[in-house]
Amino acid sequence: MRSPKLAALELKRFGRGRLPRAAIVAVVLLPLLYGALYLWSFWDPYAQLDRVPVALVNEDAGATTRGERVSAGDDIVRGLHDSEVFAWDEVSAKEAREGVESGAYYLSLTLPKDLSSRIASSDGDSPETGALQVHTNDANNYIVGQISRTVFAEVRTAASAKASRGFLDRIFISFSDIHAATEEAAKGATELKGGIGEAKQGSRDLADGLKDAKASTGKLAGGLTQLTEGAGELESGSRQLASGTQTIANKVNGIADGVRPYLKGDGTSIGTAARRAADSSRALRERIDDLVTAAPTAAATARASADELSAIHRERCIDAEQDAEQADTACPALQQASTAATAAAGAAADANALVQGNERAFKKFDTKLADLQGKADDLARRAPGLDDDLKSAVDRVNALNSGAKEVFQGAKKLHAGLGGARSGAKGLDSGVSKLTEGAGNLDGGLFKLADGSAELAGGLKSGVTKIPDYDEPDRDRRTEVMADPVRLASQSLNEAPNYGTGFAPYFIPLSLWVGAMVAYMIIQPLNRRALAAGGSAWRIALAGWLPVVAIGLVQVGALLSVLHWGLGLHMARAAGTVAFLALTIGCFAAIVQWLNARFGAAGRILVLAVLMLQLTSAGGTYPVQTSPAFFNALHPFLPMTHVVEALRRLITGGGLGPVWQATAVLLAFTAGALALTALSARRKQVWTLDRLHPELSL
C-alpha cells in the first residue's frame, strides 16, 4: 500500500468516535495557545502604560529670582499628566513609600522641596543642580523599572532644557545691556580723540612742510646721483659703440676695395651669364618631365610591337601549313624580327622601371633646378646695379661710424658737468634733514597722545560690534537652540508597529514545534501495519510523516487566521509567509518523528529538550550575542534560528537573503530527518527483546 493511502487511513481512524475527534481538534488548536494567546497577552504593552499606577510626590516650594516666580515642580507635574505615560497619582511622601513597598505603585517620582531654588541658582553666585528622586521596587516588576528609567531620562532632559532656557535668556539680555553701555563709552572716546587731533594739527603742518622740503632735496640729490651714474654708463657705452663702428667700417671698406674692380663695368656680362644659367635649368627641367611622361608610353608600345611580331611568326611559321621553300625564306626573318622586338620591349620596360623607381630622386633634382633657376633670374635682374649698391652700403657704414664718435664726445662732457651739481645738492639735503628731525620730535609726542585716544575709541567701537544685541524673537530662537542643541532623529527600516508583531517570528515556530510534538503523541511515528507487512522503509517513514504534516498545515491556517483577523498581524509578504510555514511544519514534523521513532518514549523528552535549546539560542528576544558562549555556539546549527530570521523578513519586510538560506537549511533538515526515520523503520522491522519488554514507556 502506498504512503499517501497509509497516511489517509491513519487520519480516518480519528473520525470513528467523539474522543478521537476531540483529540484531533485539540491538536489542531493547541498552537493557538502558544502563538496567538501569548502574543495577545502582550500585543502592545507600551500603548497601555497609562494604566500602570505610579506615585507622584511634589514637595517643591518654588523660588523667586529677579522678581519672577519659578515653579519648576508644578511645570513638571503638568507635563507628566499631559504625557499620559503612566497613571500618575499625586500622594504624600509616606504614601508613595508605602505604596511602592506593598506593590500598590510600581514606582514613585519625588520632586524635592528645593528643586526650583536650585534651578534658579544658575543666575546667582553659587549655582546648584536640581535632582529628581525615583524609587523603584524590582520585586514588583523588573520590566517597569527598566521602562521608567527611559521615561524619567526624558523628563530630566525636558526639565533641564527648561531651566537652561531661563538662564540663557538672562545671559542674552545681559549682552544687550553691555552692548548699550559700551556704545556710550565709544562716543566719549571719539570726542576726546577730536580735541587731541586739533592740537596736533599745527605741529603736523610744520613737520609736513619740512618733510616735503627734505623729500625734495633728497630727491634732488638722489636724482643727480642717478643722473651722474647714468651719464657714466652712457659715456662707457658710447665709447664701446664708437670702437665697434670703427671696426665695422674698416672691414667693410677693405672688402669693398677688393670686390669693386670686378663689379665695375662687368654688370652686363654677369647678368648674361646668370640668364643663361636660368635658361639651362628651365630646359633641363622640361626634358626631365618629358622623360617621366614618355617612359611608360614607350614601354607599352614596344611591348605591343613585340607581341604582334610574335603572333605573326607563330601564325605563319608554326601553326600554318606552308611549302618548304616559302618557310625557309620568310620564317627566319620573322624569327629575328620577333626576337629583336622582344629585346627592345625589355629595354623599354627596364628604362620605364628605372624612371618610375627613381621618381622621388627626379622630383628632388627638379626642386633643386627650380631653386637654381630662381636665384639665377634674380641675379640677372640685379647685375647692372651691383656696383652702385655696394658704394651706397659703404657710405652708410662710414656715416654710422662718424655719428658714434660724436655721441661719445657729448656723453663725456655731460658726465663731467653732473658730477659738480651732485656735490652741491648733497650739502643742501644735509641742512634740511636737521630741521626736519627737530620738527619730528615735537610732532611725535602729540602723535602718541592722539594715537592712544584713537585706539581707545576704535577699541570701544570694535567692542560694540562684537557684543551681540538680540531682540526678543532672536533671543527666544537662540535660547531654544542652546537649551536643547542636539536632538535625536530616529529612523527605522521595516519598522514593526507593535510589540506583538516584533515577537511573532519567535512564537509562531514555537507553537508549530509544540503542535508537531503533541501530534506524535496521538499518531504513531511509524505505521504499525506497514511495519508488520514488511513494507519499504521509506514508505513507512512517509506514511508516519504525512499525517502530521497535514495536521500541521491546518494548524498554520488556523494560527495565521487568528493572528491576522483577530489580533491584527499584518505580514509584508503574506503568501511567502504561508509557504515558508508549510515548509517549516514539514521540517519540524520530520525531526520530531525521527526522535520518537529512534528513541521511543525517551524521544519525547528529547523533543522537549531540543525545543528548549532552540528557544534559548534562536535570538528571538534579545540578540544572541548577549547570551552566553554556549548558546552562541548552538545558534547557527538549529533550524528554529533560521526560521526566526526568515519570518522577520517575511512579516516586517527586508531583503530575502535569510529566507532563501533558511529554505535550504529546512530542506536539508527535512531530508536528513526522513532518511534517519527510514533507517529506524528498517531496524524496527526486526523484533528484539528490548522492543517486546521496553525499559520505559509513556
C-alpha positions as CSV (number, residue, x, y, z in Angstrom):
1,M,0.0,0.0,0.0
2,R,1.4,3.5,-0.9
3,S,2.4,6.0,1.7
4,P,-0.4,8.6,1.0
5,K,-3.1,5.9,1.4
6,L,-1.5,4.7,4.6
7,A,-1.5,8.3,5.8
8,A,-5.1,8.7,4.9
9,L,-6.1,5.6,6.8
10,E,-4.2,6.8,9.8
11,L,-6.2,10.1,9.9
12,K,-9.5,8.3,9.2
13,R,-9.3,6.4,12.5
14,F,-9.8,9.7,14.3
15,G,-13.3,10.0,12.9
16,R,-14.7,6.9,14.5
17,G,-15.7,8.4,17.8
18,R,-16.2,11.6,19.8
19,L,-13.0,11.3,21.8
20,P,-10.7,10.8,18.7
21,R,-12.4,13.8,17.0
22,A,-11.9,15.9,20.1
23,A,-8.2,14.8,20.3
24,I,-7.5,15.8,16.7
25,V,-9.3,19.2,17.2
26,A,-7.3,19.8,20.3
27,V,-4.0,19.0,18.4
28,V,-5.1,21.5,15.7
29,L,-5.9,24.3,18.1
30,L,-3.0,23.7,20.5
31,P,-0.6,26.1,18.6
32,L,-3.1,28.9,19.3
33,L,-2.3,28.6,23.0
34,Y,1.4,29.2,22.4
35,G,1.2,31.5,19.4
36,A,-2.0,33.6,19.5
37,L,-2.6,33.5,23.3
38,Y,1.0,34.5,24.2
39,L,1.1,37.3,21.6
40,W,-2.3,38.5,22.6
41,S,-1.2,38.8,26.2
42,F,1.5,41.5,25.4
43,W,0.5,42.5,21.9
44,D,1.2,46.3,22.5
45,P,2.2,46.8,26.2
46,Y,3.7,50.3,25.6
47,A,0.3,51.6,24.5
48,Q,-1.2,50.5,27.8
49,L,1.4,52.2,30.1
50,D,-1.2,54.8,31.1
51,R,-2.8,52.0,33.2
52,V,0.3,51.4,35.3
53,P,-0.1,53.2,38.7
54,V,2.8,55.4,39.7
55,A,3.1,57.7,42.8
56,L,4.0,61.3,42.2
57,V,5.2,63.5,45.1
58,N,5.5,67.2,44.5
59,E,7.3,68.9,47.5
60,D,8.7,71.8,45.5
61,A,8.3,75.1,47.4
62,G,9.1,77.3,44.4
63,A,11.5,80.2,44.3
64,T,11.8,83.9,43.3
65,T,14.6,85.3,41.1
66,R,14.9,88.8,39.7
67,G,11.3,89.4,40.7
68,E,10.0,86.4,38.8
69,R,8.3,83.4,40.4
70,V,9.8,80.0,39.5
71,S,7.7,76.8,40.0
72,A,9.6,74.1,38.3
73,G,7.8,71.3,40.3
74,D,4.3,72.4,39.1
75,D,5.6,72.7,35.5
76,I,6.9,69.1,35.6
77,V,3.7,67.8,37.1
78,R,1.6,69.3,34.4
79,G,3.9,67.9,31.7
80,L,3.7,64.4,33.2
81,H,-0.1,64.5,33.3
82,D,-0.2,65.7,29.7
83,S,2.2,62.9,28.5
84,E,-0.2,60.1,29.7
85,V,2.8,57.7,30.0
86,F,1.8,56.3,33.5
87,A,-1.3,56.6,35.7
88,W,0.2,59.4,37.9
89,D,-1.3,59.6,41.4
90,E,-0.2,62.6,43.4
91,V,0.3,61.5,47.0
92,S,2.4,62.3,50.0
93,A,6.0,61.0,50.5
94,K,4.8,58.5,53.1
95,E,2.0,57.1,50.9
96,A,4.4,56.8,48.0
97,R,7.0,54.9,50.0
98,E,4.4,52.5,51.5
99,G,2.7,52.0,48.1
100,V,6.0,51.1,46.3
101,E,6.9,48.7,49.1
102,S,3.5,47.0,49.1
103,G,3.1,46.9,45.3
104,A,0.2,49.4,45.1
105,Y,2.5,51.5,43.0
106,Y,5.2,50.2,40.7
107,L,7.5,53.2,41.4
108,S,7.4,56.8,42.6
109,L,8.8,60.1,41.5
110,T,9.6,62.8,44.0
111,L,10.2,66.5,43.2
112,P,12.3,67.8,46.2
113,K,11.5,70.9,48.1
114,D,14.5,72.9,46.9
115,L,14.0,71.9,43.2
116,S,13.0,75.4,42.0
117,S,15.6,77.2,44.2
118,R,18.4,75.0,42.8
119,I,17.3,75.6,39.2
120,A,17.1,79.4,39.9
121,S,20.6,79.4,41.4
122,S,22.1,79.3,37.9
123,D,21.5,83.1,38.0
124,G,23.4,83.6,41.2
125,D,27.0,83.2,42.6
126,S,26.6,79.6,43.7
127,P,24.7,77.6,41.0
128,E,23.5,74.1,42.0
129,T,21.8,71.3,40.1
130,G,18.3,70.0,40.9
131,A,17.6,66.3,41.5
132,L,14.5,64.2,40.7
133,Q,14.2,61.3,43.0
134,V,12.9,58.0,41.6
135,H,12.2,54.9,43.8
136,T,11.5,51.5,42.3
137,N,11.0,48.0,43.6
138,D,12.1,45.2,41.2
139,A,10.2,42.8,43.4
140,N,7.0,44.3,42.0
141,N,8.1,44.2,38.3
142,Y,11.6,44.4,36.9
143,I,10.5,45.5,33.4
144,V,8.5,48.5,34.7
145,G,11.7,49.7,36.4
146,Q,13.6,49.5,33.1
147,I,10.8,51.4,31.3
148,S,10.8,54.1,34.0
149,R,14.5,54.8,33.5
150,T,13.9,55.7,29.9
151,V,10.8,57.7,30.7
152,F,12.4,59.7,33.5
153,A,15.5,60.3,31.4
154,E,13.2,62.2,29.0
155,V,11.6,64.0,32.0
156,R,15.0,65.1,33.3
157,T,16.1,66.2,29.8
158,A,12.9,68.3,29.5
159,A,13.3,69.9,32.9
160,S,17.0,70.7,32.3
161,A,16.1,72.3,28.9
162,K,13.5,74.5,30.6
163,A,15.9,75.6,33.3
164,S,18.6,76.3,30.6
165,R,16.2,78.4,28.6
166,G,15.6,80.8,31.5
167,F,19.3,81.1,32.3
168,L,20.3,81.6,28.7
169,D,17.6,84.2,28.2
170,R,19.1,86.2,31.0
171,I,22.5,85.9,29.5
172,F,21.3,87.3,26.2
173,I,19.6,90.2,27.9
174,S,22.8,91.0,29.8
175,F,24.6,91.0,26.4
176,S,22.2,93.7,25.2
177,D,22.9,95.9,28.4
178,I,26.6,95.6,27.9
179,H,26.2,96.5,24.3
180,A,24.4,99.8,25.1
181,A,27.0,100.8,27.8
182,T,29.9,100.1,25.5
183,E,28.3,102.2,22.8
184,E,28.1,105.2,25.1
185,A,31.8,104.9,26.1
186,A,32.8,104.7,22.5
187,K,31.0,108.1,21.8
188,G,33.0,109.8,24.7
189,A,36.3,108.4,23.4
190,T,35.5,109.7,19.9
191,E,35.0,113.3,21.3
192,L,38.4,113.1,23.2
193,K,40.1,112.0,20.0
194,G,38.7,115.1,18.2
195,G,40.3,117.6,20.7
196,I,43.7,116.0,20.7
197,G,43.5,115.9,16.9
198,E,43.1,119.7,16.7
199,A,46.1,120.3,19.0
200,K,48.2,118.0,16.9
201,Q,47.3,119.6,13.6
202,G,49.7,122.6,14.0
203,S,52.7,120.6,14.7
204,R,51.8,118.2,12.0
205,D,51.7,121.1,9.4
206,L,55.2,122.2,10.4
207,A,56.6,118.7,10.3
208,D,54.9,118.0,7.0
209,G,56.4,121.2,5.5
210,L,59.9,120.3,6.5
211,K,59.3,116.7,5.4
212,D,58.3,118.0,2.0
213,A,61.4,120.2,1.8
214,K,63.6,117.3,3.0
215,A,61.9,115.0,0.5
216,S,62.6,117.5,-2.3
217,T,66.2,118.0,-1.5
218,G,66.7,114.3,-1.0
219,K,65.0,113.6,-4.4
220,L,67.3,116.3,-6.0
221,A,70.4,114.7,-4.6
222,G,69.2,111.3,-5.4
223,G,68.2,112.3,-8.9
224,L,71.6,114.0,-9.6
225,T,73.4,110.9,-8.3
226,Q,71.4,108.7,-10.6
227,L,72.0,111.1,-13.5
228,T,75.7,111.1,-12.8
229,E,75.8,107.3,-12.7
230,G,73.7,107.1,-15.8
231,A,76.0,109.6,-17.6
232,G,79.0,107.5,-16.7
233,E,77.2,104.4,-18.1
234,L,76.3,106.4,-21.2
235,E,80.0,107.5,-21.7
236,S,81.2,103.9,-21.3
237,G,78.6,102.6,-23.7
238,S,79.2,105.3,-26.4
239,R,82.9,104.6,-26.2
240,Q,82.3,100.9,-26.9
241,L,79.8,101.8,-29.7
242,A,82.4,104.1,-31.4
243,S,85.0,101.4,-31.2
244,G,82.7,98.9,-32.7
245,T,81.5,101.1,-35.6
246,Q,85.1,101.9,-36.4
247,T,86.0,98.2,-36.6
248,I,83.0,97.5,-38.9
249,A,83.9,100.5,-41.2
250,N,87.5,99.2,-41.6
251,K,86.3,95.7,-42.5
252,V,83.6,96.9,-44.9
253,N,86.0,99.4,-46.7
254,G,88.6,96.7,-47.1
255,I,86.2,94.2,-48.6
256,A,84.7,96.8,-50.9
257,D,88.1,97.8,-52.3
258,G,88.8,94.2,-53.2
259,V,85.4,93.5,-54.8
260,R,84.7,96.8,-56.7
261,P,87.2,96.2,-59.6
262,Y,85.3,93.1,-60.5
263,L,81.9,94.6,-60.4
264,K,82.7,97.9,-62.1
265,G,81.9,97.6,-65.9
266,D,81.0,93.8,-65.7
267,G,77.4,94.1,-64.7
268,T,76.1,93.2,-68.2
269,S,78.3,90.2,-68.6
270,I,77.3,88.9,-65.1
271,G,73.6,89.3,-66.0
272,T,74.1,87.5,-69.3
273,A,75.8,84.5,-67.6
274,A,73.1,84.4,-64.9
275,R,70.3,84.4,-67.6
276,R,72.0,81.6,-69.4
277,A,72.1,79.5,-66.2
278,A,68.4,80.1,-65.7
279,D,67.5,79.1,-69.3
280,S,69.6,75.9,-68.9
281,S,67.9,75.0,-65.7
282,R,64.5,75.6,-67.2
283,A,65.3,73.4,-70.4
284,L,66.7,70.6,-68.2
285,R,63.5,70.5,-66.1
286,E,61.4,70.2,-69.2
287,R,63.5,67.3,-70.5
288,I,63.1,65.5,-67.2
289,D,59.3,66.0,-67.3
290,D,59.3,64.6,-70.9
291,L,61.3,61.6,-69.8
292,V,59.0,60.8,-66.9
293,T,55.9,61.2,-69.2
294,A,57.2,59.3,-72.2
295,A,58.8,56.3,-70.5
296,P,55.6,54.4,-69.7
297,T,54.2,55.0,-73.2
298,A,57.4,53.8,-74.9
299,A,57.5,50.7,-72.8
300,A,53.8,49.9,-73.6
301,T,54.3,50.5,-77.4
302,A,57.5,48.3,-77.5
303,R,55.7,45.5,-75.7
304,A,52.7,45.7,-78.1
305,S,55.0,45.6,-81.2
306,A,56.9,42.6,-79.8
307,D,53.7,40.7,-79.0
308,E,52.4,41.5,-82.6
309,L,55.5,40.2,-84.3
310,S,55.5,37.1,-82.1
311,A,51.9,36.4,-83.1
312,I,52.6,36.8,-86.8
313,H,55.6,34.4,-86.5
314,R,53.5,31.8,-84.7
315,E,50.7,32.2,-87.2
316,R,52.8,31.9,-90.4
317,C,55.6,29.7,-89.4
318,I,54.4,27.4,-86.6
319,D,50.6,27.0,-86.8
320,A,50.1,27.4,-90.7
321,E,51.0,24.7,-93.3
322,Q,53.3,26.2,-95.9
323,D,55.5,24.8,-98.6
324,A,59.1,24.2,-97.6
325,E,60.5,26.8,-99.9
326,Q,58.3,29.6,-98.5
327,A,59.0,28.6,-95.0
328,D,62.8,28.6,-95.5
329,T,62.6,32.1,-97.0
330,A,60.2,34.0,-94.7
331,C,60.3,32.4,-91.2
332,P,64.0,33.1,-90.3
333,A,63.4,36.8,-91.0
334,L,60.3,36.8,-88.9
335,Q,62.1,34.9,-86.1
336,Q,64.9,37.5,-86.0
337,A,62.4,40.4,-86.1
338,S,60.3,38.9,-83.2
339,T,63.5,38.4,-81.1
340,A,64.7,41.9,-81.7
341,A,61.2,43.4,-80.9
342,T,61.1,41.4,-77.6
343,A,64.6,42.7,-76.7
344,A,63.5,46.2,-77.4
345,A,60.4,45.8,-75.3
346,G,62.5,44.6,-72.5
347,A,64.9,47.5,-72.7
348,A,61.9,49.9,-72.8
349,A,60.4,48.2,-69.7
350,D,63.8,48.5,-67.9
351,A,64.0,52.2,-68.8
352,N,60.5,52.8,-67.5
353,A,61.2,50.9,-64.3
354,L,64.3,53.0,-63.8
355,V,62.3,56.2,-64.2
356,Q,59.4,55.0,-62.0
357,G,61.7,53.6,-59.3
358,N,63.7,56.9,-59.1
359,E,60.7,59.2,-59.2
360,R,61.5,60.7,-55.8
361,A,65.1,61.4,-56.9
362,F,63.8,63.0,-60.1
363,K,61.4,65.2,-58.1
364,K,64.2,66.3,-55.7
365,F,66.5,67.1,-58.6
366,D,63.7,69.1,-60.2
367,T,63.3,71.1,-57.0
368,K,67.0,72.0,-56.8
369,L,66.9,73.0,-60.5
370,A,63.9,75.2,-59.8
371,D,65.8,76.9,-56.9
372,L,68.8,77.5,-59.1
373,Q,66.6,78.9,-61.9
374,G,65.0,81.4,-59.4
375,K,68.3,82.6,-58.0
376,A,69.9,82.9,-61.5
377,D,66.9,85.0,-62.7
378,D,67.2,87.3,-59.6
379,L,71.0,87.8,-60.2
380,A,70.3,88.6,-63.8
381,R,67.9,91.4,-62.8
382,R,70.2,92.9,-60.2
383,A,73.5,92.5,-62.1
384,P,73.6,96.0,-63.8
385,G,73.3,97.9,-60.4
386,L,75.6,95.8,-58.2
387,D,78.4,98.4,-58.1
388,D,76.1,101.2,-57.1
389,D,74.6,99.1,-54.3
390,L,78.0,98.3,-52.9
391,K,79.0,102.0,-52.9
392,S,75.8,103.1,-51.1
393,A,76.3,100.4,-48.4
394,V,79.9,101.6,-47.7
395,D,78.8,105.3,-47.4
396,R,76.2,104.4,-44.9
397,V,78.6,102.4,-42.7
398,N,81.1,105.3,-42.7
399,A,78.3,107.8,-41.7
400,L,77.4,105.5,-38.8
401,N,81.0,105.5,-37.6
402,S,81.2,109.3,-37.6
403,G,77.9,109.7,-35.6
404,A,79.0,107.2,-33.0
405,K,82.2,109.3,-32.4
406,E,80.2,112.4,-31.9
407,V,77.8,110.7,-29.3
408,F,80.9,109.6,-27.3
409,Q,82.3,113.1,-27.1
410,G,78.9,114.6,-25.9
411,A,78.4,111.9,-23.2
412,K,81.9,112.6,-21.9
413,K,81.1,116.3,-21.4
414,L,77.7,115.5,-19.7
415,H,79.2,113.2,-17.2
416,A,81.8,115.8,-16.0
417,G,79.0,118.5,-15.5
418,L,76.7,116.4,-13.5
419,G,79.5,115.4,-11.1
420,G,79.7,119.1,-9.9
421,A,76.0,119.5,-9.4
422,R,75.7,116.4,-7.3
423,S,78.2,117.7,-4.6
424,G,76.1,120.9,-4.1
425,A,72.8,119.0,-3.8
426,K,74.2,116.8,-1.0
427,G,75.1,119.8,1.1
428,L,71.6,121.3,0.8
429,D,69.9,118.0,1.8
430,S,72.0,117.7,5.0
431,G,70.8,121.0,6.3
432,V,67.1,120.4,5.7
433,S,67.5,117.0,7.3
434,K,68.5,118.6,10.7
435,L,65.4,120.9,10.7
436,T,63.1,118.0,9.9
437,E,64.4,116.0,12.9
438,G,63.5,118.7,15.4
439,A,60.0,119.1,14.0
440,G,59.5,115.4,14.1
441,N,60.3,115.2,17.9
442,L,57.6,117.9,18.5
443,D,55.0,116.1,16.5
444,G,55.9,112.6,18.0
445,G,54.6,113.4,21.5
446,L,51.3,114.8,20.2
447,F,51.1,111.8,17.8
448,K,51.4,109.2,20.7
449,L,48.6,111.0,22.6
450,A,46.4,111.2,19.6
451,D,47.1,107.6,18.8
452,G,46.2,106.4,22.3
453,S,42.9,108.2,22.1
454,A,42.2,106.8,18.6
455,E,43.0,103.2,19.8
456,L,40.6,103.7,22.8
457,A,37.8,105.0,20.5
458,G,38.5,102.3,17.9
459,G,38.6,99.5,20.5
460,L,35.3,100.6,22.0
461,K,33.7,100.8,18.6
462,S,35.0,97.4,17.7
463,G,33.8,96.0,21.0
464,V,30.3,97.4,20.3
465,T,30.2,95.5,17.0
466,K,31.4,92.3,18.7
467,I,29.0,92.4,21.7
468,P,25.7,90.9,20.4
469,D,22.4,92.9,20.8
470,Y,19.5,90.5,20.5
471,D,15.9,91.5,20.1
472,E,13.2,89.4,21.7
473,P,12.4,87.0,18.8
474,D,16.1,86.4,18.2
475,R,16.7,85.8,22.0
476,D,13.9,83.2,22.0
477,R,15.2,81.4,19.0
478,R,18.8,81.2,20.3
479,T,17.7,80.2,23.7
480,E,15.7,77.3,22.3
481,V,18.7,76.1,20.3
482,M,21.3,76.4,23.1
483,A,19.0,74.8,25.7
484,D,18.5,71.7,23.5
485,P,21.3,71.8,20.9
486,V,21.2,68.2,19.9
487,R,18.1,66.2,19.0
488,L,17.8,62.6,18.0
489,A,16.4,62.0,14.5
490,S,15.5,58.3,14.7
491,Q,14.6,56.3,11.6
492,S,13.7,52.6,11.5
493,L,13.9,50.4,8.4
494,N,11.0,47.9,8.2
495,E,9.5,49.1,11.5
496,A,7.3,46.7,13.4
497,P,4.2,48.6,14.5
498,N,3.9,47.0,17.9
499,Y,5.5,44.5,20.4
500,G,3.4,41.6,19.2
501,T,4.5,41.9,15.6
502,G,8.1,42.0,16.7
503,F,7.8,38.8,18.7
504,A,5.6,36.9,16.2
505,P,8.6,35.4,14.3
506,Y,9.6,33.8,17.7
507,F,6.3,32.5,19.0
508,I,5.0,31.1,15.7
509,P,7.7,28.5,15.2
510,L,7.5,27.7,19.0
511,S,3.7,26.9,18.6
512,L,4.3,24.8,15.4
513,W,7.0,22.7,17.1
514,V,4.7,22.1,20.1
515,G,1.9,21.2,17.6
516,A,4.1,18.6,15.9
517,M,5.3,17.3,19.3
518,V,1.7,16.8,20.5
519,A,0.6,15.3,17.2
520,Y,3.1,12.5,17.6
521,M,1.6,11.8,21.0
522,I,-1.6,10.5,19.3
523,I,-0.1,9.4,16.0
524,Q,2.5,6.6,15.7
525,P,5.8,7.8,14.2
526,L,6.0,4.5,12.3
527,N,2.9,2.9,10.8
528,R,2.5,-0.5,12.6
529,R,0.5,-2.0,9.8
530,A,3.3,-1.2,7.3
531,L,5.9,-2.4,9.7
532,A,4.1,-5.7,10.1
533,A,3.6,-6.1,6.4
534,G,7.4,-5.6,5.8
535,G,6.9,-2.6,3.5
536,S,9.6,-0.3,2.2
537,A,11.4,1.7,4.9
538,W,10.9,5.0,3.0
539,R,7.2,4.2,2.5
540,I,6.9,3.5,6.3
541,A,8.7,6.8,7.1
542,L,6.5,8.9,4.7
543,A,3.3,7.2,6.0
544,G,4.1,8.3,9.5
545,W,5.2,11.8,8.4
546,L,2.4,12.9,6.0
547,P,-0.5,12.8,8.6
548,V,1.3,15.1,10.9
549,V,2.2,17.4,8.0
550,A,-1.5,17.5,7.0
551,I,-2.4,18.4,10.6
552,G,0.4,21.0,10.7
553,L,-0.9,22.7,7.6
554,V,-4.3,23.1,9.3
555,Q,-2.5,24.4,12.4
556,V,-0.7,27.0,10.2
557,G,-4.0,28.1,8.6
558,A,-5.8,28.4,12.0
559,L,-2.9,30.2,13.7
560,L,-2.4,32.8,10.9
561,S,-6.1,33.4,10.6
562,V,-6.4,34.3,14.3
563,L,-3.2,36.4,14.3
564,H,-4.3,38.3,11.2
565,W,-8.0,38.8,11.7
566,G,-8.1,38.5,15.4
567,L,-5.0,40.4,16.6
568,G,-4.3,42.5,13.5
569,L,-0.9,41.0,12.4
570,H,0.0,42.5,9.0
571,M,2.5,40.5,7.0
572,A,4.7,42.2,4.4
573,R,4.7,39.0,2.3
574,A,1.6,37.0,3.3
575,A,1.9,34.4,0.6
576,G,5.6,33.9,1.2
577,T,4.9,33.5,5.0
578,V,2.3,30.8,4.4
579,A,4.5,28.9,2.0
580,F,7.5,29.1,4.3
581,L,5.5,28.0,7.4
582,A,4.3,25.0,5.3
583,L,8.0,24.1,4.8
584,T,8.7,24.7,8.5
585,I,6.0,22.3,9.7
586,G,7.3,19.7,7.3
587,C,10.8,20.1,8.8
588,F,9.6,20.1,12.4
589,A,7.4,17.1,11.8
590,A,10.3,15.2,10.3
591,I,12.7,15.9,13.2
592,V,10.1,15.1,15.9
593,Q,9.1,11.9,14.0
594,W,12.7,10.7,13.9
595,L,13.3,11.4,17.6
596,N,10.2,9.4,18.5
597,A,10.9,6.6,16.0
598,R,14.5,6.2,17.1
599,F,14.4,6.7,20.8
600,G,10.8,5.6,21.6
601,A,9.5,7.0,24.9
602,A,12.8,8.8,25.6
603,G,12.4,10.6,22.3
604,R,9.5,12.7,23.7
605,I,11.9,14.0,26.3
606,L,14.5,14.7,23.7
607,V,11.9,16.6,21.6
608,L,11.2,18.8,24.6
609,A,15.0,19.3,25.2
610,V,15.6,20.2,21.6
611,L,12.8,22.8,21.9
612,M,14.4,24.3,24.9
613,L,17.8,24.5,23.2
614,Q,16.2,26.2,20.2
615,L,14.3,28.7,22.3
616,T,17.4,29.8,24.2
617,S,19.7,30.0,21.2
618,A,17.4,31.3,18.4
619,G,17.9,35.0,19.4
620,G,14.1,35.6,19.4
621,T,14.0,38.1,22.2
622,Y,17.5,39.6,22.8
623,P,20.3,39.5,20.3
624,V,22.1,36.1,20.6
625,Q,25.4,38.0,21.1
626,T,24.1,38.9,24.6
627,S,23.7,35.2,25.6
628,P,26.5,33.0,27.0
629,A,29.0,31.4,24.6
630,F,27.2,28.0,24.8
631,F,24.1,29.4,23.1
632,N,26.1,31.4,20.6
633,A,27.8,28.2,19.5
634,L,24.4,26.4,19.1
635,H,22.8,29.4,17.3
636,P,23.7,28.6,13.6
637,F,23.1,24.8,13.8
638,L,19.4,24.6,14.9
639,P,16.5,25.0,12.5
640,M,14.5,27.5,14.6
641,T,17.3,30.0,14.4
642,H,16.8,30.2,10.6
643,V,13.0,30.1,10.9
644,V,13.0,33.2,13.2
645,E,15.4,35.1,10.9
646,A,13.3,34.3,7.8
647,L,9.9,35.2,9.4
648,R,11.3,38.6,10.5
649,R,11.9,39.4,6.8
650,L,8.6,37.9,5.6
651,I,6.5,39.7,8.3
652,T,8.1,43.1,8.8
653,G,9.9,43.3,5.4
654,G,13.5,43.5,4.2
655,G,15.8,41.5,1.9
656,L,15.0,37.9,1.1
657,G,18.6,36.5,1.6
658,P,17.9,35.0,5.0
659,V,14.6,33.5,3.6
660,W,16.4,31.6,0.9
661,Q,19.1,30.5,3.3
662,A,16.5,29.2,5.8
663,T,14.7,27.4,3.0
664,A,17.9,25.5,2.1
665,V,18.5,24.7,5.8
666,L,15.0,23.4,6.4
667,L,15.1,21.2,3.2
668,A,18.4,19.7,4.4
669,F,17.0,19.0,7.9
670,T,13.8,17.5,6.4
671,A,15.7,15.2,4.1
672,G,18.1,14.2,6.8
673,A,15.4,13.5,9.4
674,L,13.3,11.5,6.9
675,A,16.4,9.4,6.0
676,L,17.2,8.7,9.6
677,T,13.5,7.8,10.2
678,A,13.7,5.3,7.3
679,L,16.8,3.8,8.8
680,S,14.9,3.5,12.1
681,A,12.0,1.8,10.3
682,R,14.3,-0.8,8.8
683,R,15.6,-1.6,12.3
684,K,12.1,-1.7,13.7
685,Q,11.2,-4.5,11.3
686,V,13.4,-6.8,13.3
687,W,11.8,-7.7,16.7
688,T,14.1,-7.8,19.7
689,L,13.6,-8.4,23.5
690,D,14.0,-4.6,24.1
691,R,11.0,-3.9,21.9
692,L,8.9,-6.7,23.5
693,H,9.8,-5.5,27.0
694,P,10.9,-1.8,26.9
695,E,12.6,-0.4,30.0
696,L,10.4,2.8,29.8
697,S,7.1,3.5,28.3
698,L,5.0,6.7,28.2
